[in-house]
Amino acid sequence: MTSAVVIGAGPGIGLAVARRFAREGFDLALIARSKETVAAAVERLDGVRALPLIADSGDETALRTALDTAAADLGAPDVVVYNAAVIRPDAVGELPLRAHLDTYAVNVLGALTAAAHTAPGMAERGRGTFVVTGGMPEPKPEYVSLSLGKAGVRSLVDLLDRRYGPAGVHVATITVSGPVAPGTAWDPDEIADHYWRLHTQPRAEWEREVLI
């Protein structure tokens, strides 16, 4: 049994990645913050074994519980995609500290929680793929919290690659540099192809970051 976990499985990249792996015969665990979001995603995957799970990625306990449920039902994941993010415009000084912390918890620390929970098992098995959806190749002053989060993601992927890469875990980030929309340079289905390509790359050709 092969399975993939998509964290942040809303419309756009999350759903497109789920569809891409479903085409390859993967069972799926889809995690989103709301019941409505994850139910809509599962409905779009008619005919595919897809387990809907609800968790706020900024809540460590809830996210770990969802990952445990996915593993119990589908087995240890071959692929984990972290696609959760809080995206909003904010300038320097506009957000209080608490709001910055809550945003960073989703944009970066949720990915750390997911990796700490799943990557050691991948390393023990000598294989696995952990991909984080990134963005903001350059920081933007009108998106302060998001810029900080995406910079954190890039550093996190570097750290995870150094920790688990030698054991056979392909850790990478897909950095999306523009607004995701069908029929554009950032078409979600075309972006999803890169996630599959990273998973199937020969180890000698592993990329740590794909810029779109």
C-alpha positions, 0 to 999 in steps of 0.5 A: 500500500502506498499513501500520501498525506496532504496537509492543507488540502484546500482548493488550489495546490492541495487538491491538485497535488492530491489528484496527481498522486491519486492518478498514480494509485496512491491512497490519500489522507487529506488534512484541513482546518475545517470539515467543509474544506476537507469534505469538498476535497474528498468529494472532488476525488470521487473513486479514490481512497481518501481519508478526511481529517480535521486539524489546525496545522498550528495545533501540534497535538491536533496535527500529530493526532491526525497524522497518527490516524492517517498512519493507522488507516493507510500505513506509514506515508510514502509522501508528506506534503505540507501545504498549509499557510496563512496568507494575508497582506500586512505591513511592518507594525500592523500585526500584534506579536500574538498574531505573528506567532499564530501565523508562524505556527502555521506557516513554519512550525506546523511543517516542523511538527509534521516532519518530526512526526513522519520523517524519522520513520521514513529514515528508518525505512530508507525512503520517503518524500517530504515536500513543503509548499514555499513562496516569496523568493524575495521578501515583500514589505506588504506581506511581512508575516508571509515573507518571514514564514516563507524564509523560515520554510526555506531554512527548515527544509535545509535543516531537514535535508541535512538531518534526514537526506543521508538516510534516504528521505528527499526533503524539498520545497516548491517555491511558488512565486505568484498567485495560483490560478488555473490557466496561468503560469502558476496553474495548480495542476502544472505545479502539482506535477513538480511534486510528483517529479520530486517524489520520483527523482533518482537520488543522484538528481535530488533537488532541494528547491523548485522555483515556479 
